Amino acid sequence: MNSQTTEEPSQLLNKAISNARNKTEEQRKVLEKRYASDVKAVRDNIDKTFAQHEKDAQVTFDPTTRSTTNPLQKRIKEEAE
């Protein structure tokens, strides 16, 4: 009888742990599906922002006028007008 009483709580504990893991995994999958579009939108926005920064960082030099063209300054000036 002693072996049964020590086995049962450990079996119940293992079953409870297994159920908790399964429930957590199910909740994780639900949350991934629910927020997948938000995550994609944020990633797309980050990619777009970095692409814009790369464009803004490309300063060119015009040897005929001996001046530089800075896309960021040009864009800021256009937005201000």
C-alpha positions in Angstrom: 0.0 0.0 0.0 2.9 2.3 0.7 4.2 1.9 -2.9 0.8 2.9 -4.3 0.6 6.0 -2.2 4.1 7.2 -3.3 3.4 6.3 -6.9 0.1 8.0 -7.3 1.2 11.5 -6.3 4.2 11.3 -8.6 2.0 10.1 -11.4 -0.5 12.8 -10.7 2.3 15.4 -10.6 3.7 14.1 -14.0 0.3 14.2 -15.5 -0.3 17.8 -14.2 3.0 18.9 -15.6 2.3 17.3 -18.9 -1.1 19.0 -19.1 0.4 22.3 -18.2 3.0 22.0 -20.9 0.4 21.1 -23.5 -1.9 24.0 -22.5 1.0 26.4 -22.6 2.0 25.1 -26.1 -1.6 25.5 -27.3 -1.7 29.1 -25.9 1.6 29.9 -27.6 0.2 28.7 -31.0 -3.0 30.8 -30.5 -1.0 33.9 -29.7 1.4 33.4 -32.6 -1.6 33.2 -35.0 -3.3 36.2 -33.4 -0.3 38.4 -33.5 1.4 37.2 -36.7 0.0 40.0 -38.8 1.2 42.6 -36.2 4.6 41.1 -36.1 4.8 41.1 -39.9 3.7 44.7 -40.1 6.3 45.8 -37.5 9.0 43.9 -39.4 8.0 45.4 -42.7 8.0 48.9 -41.1 11.5 48.3 -39.8 12.7 47.1 -43.2 11.2 50.1 -44.9 12.8 52.5 -42.3 16.2 50.9 -42.8 15.9 51.1 -46.5 15.0 54.8 -46.2 18.0 55.4 -44.0 20.3 53.6 -46.5 19.0 55.9 -49.2 19.4 59.0 -47.0 23.0 58.0 -46.2 24.1 58.0 -49.9 25.8 61.4 -50.3 27.0 62.0 -53.8 29.6 64.5 -55.1 29.0 66.4 -58.3 32.5 67.4 -59.7 31.0 69.9 -62.2 29.3 72.1 -59.5 31.7 71.0 -56.7 28.8 70.3 -54.4 27.4 67.3 -52.6 23.9 66.0 -52.8 22.5 64.8 -49.6 19.2 62.9 -50.1 18.2 63.4 -46.4 18.6 67.2 -46.6 16.7 67.3 -49.9 13.9 65.3 -48.5 13.7 67.4 -45.3 13.6 70.6 -47.5 10.8 69.1 -49.7 8.8 68.2 -46.6 9.2 71.6 -45.1 7.8 73.3 -48.2 
